[in-house]
Amino acid sequence: MISTLGIIGAGERVLDRRTRHYTGLAVLRRAADAVLASSERRRQRHALAALDDHLLRDIGLTRSAIRMEVSKPFWRA
């Protein structure tokens, strides 16, 4: 088979510019989603840290559990 990229054999996948373009967009989208998710986790962790002990008891969490959660690196869920 002859494609715009040259001669290809059976079982080889043809990648044209459009496919690479969409793959690049998918990578960028996944990266942006990861940044947004880590930002949201950070915001939620700090909101938990701001709760008083009475509210933490209401939701079944301890201050030490909150300290552990807030100390996690941003990339860990």
LINMOSUL-V160379 format. One record per backbone hydrogen bond with DSSP energy under -1.0 kcal/mol. NH is the residue of the N-H (numbers start at 0). CO is the residue of the C=O. E is the energy in kcal/mol with one decimal. If there is no record, write none. Layout:
# LINMOSUL-V160379
NH,CO,E
NH,CO,E
This chain:
# LINMOSUL-V160379
2,5,-2.7
5,2,-1.1
7,0,-2.0
11,8,-1.5
19,15,-2.1
20,16,-2.4
21,17,-2.5
22,18,-2.4
23,19,-2.5
24,20,-2.2
25,21,-2.3
26,22,-2.2
27,23,-2.2
28,24,-2.6
29,25,-2.5
30,26,-2.3
31,27,-2.5
32,28,-2.6
33,29,-2.2
34,30,-2.2
35,31,-2.5
36,32,-2.5
37,33,-2.4
38,34,-2.1
39,35,-2.2
40,36,-2.5
41,37,-2.2
42,38,-2.2
43,39,-2.6
44,40,-2.6
45,41,-2.2
46,42,-1.9
47,43,-2.3
48,44,-1.9
49,45,-1.1
50,47,-1.4
55,51,-2.1
56,52,-2.4
57,53,-1.8
58,54,-1.5
59,56,-1.0
60,55,-2.9
65,61,-1.9
66,62,-2.3
67,63,-2.2
68,64,-2.0
69,65,-2.8
70,66,-1.7
71,68,-1.0
75,72,-1.8
